[in-house]
Amino acid sequence: MSLEPLVSLRGIAKRYATGTLAVRGIDLDIAQGEVLALLGPSGCGKSTLLRMVAGLSEATAGRIDWPSGQPSARDIGFVFQEPTLMPWATALANVALPLELGGMGRREAAERAAAMLARVDLKGFENAYPRALSGGMRMRVSIARALVTRPRLLLMDEPFAALDEITRFRLNNDLLELWEAERFTVVFVTHSVFESVYLARRIAVMAPRPGRIHAELAVEAGYPRGEEFRTSAGYAAHCREVSQALGAAMAGAAA
């Protein structure tokens, strides 16, 4: 993994037209090839920050720099809290859409989309419509669509929060397998201490009202990770450390 920053945020603030100050004073470097978790309670500005990095929302103050070059639309994949699939289109058509919008021919886009569906363990479901898929399978389609353009940066906004624990664990493992194969950069928003420790090399703990970075914690554990790590003393120790940091962030916000 490179320690060179892919994205640098300096003094980022966001105030909405209603007057609400969502985040302020955000200084954060996102390294090339890392898995970074943004951890915090609902309403602390995690999603707002992610949308600004994606270029879907503008900062009120501060700057977002890309040291290795300004990204194109194909360089950033975004997985939302809900799969946001087109209900009238098959899984294959949903995944192929960003390629076709980028000018790729329909046949080549379909081949790339089919290969990516296979990568997320959905081979054989290319012609299935979203209504026929489980929640976990719909999220896999959403992940495949975000990765089909081979982005440098994958932004994930609490994508597994609504899933059952077994499905969530499996998708955590699948995400890490995809990351290990491709080594794209991941910024993963979550309000789960356990999920953040399992996935990330580094965790940025956010405090609310307005959102700001309270602490940055490293997870000193290598990859690949699996059940052996999830049940280890080291994992439990990291979870306690992160939980304490989150508690301190919440206490400071309430003071």
Disulfide bonds with the S-S distance in Angstrom:
none
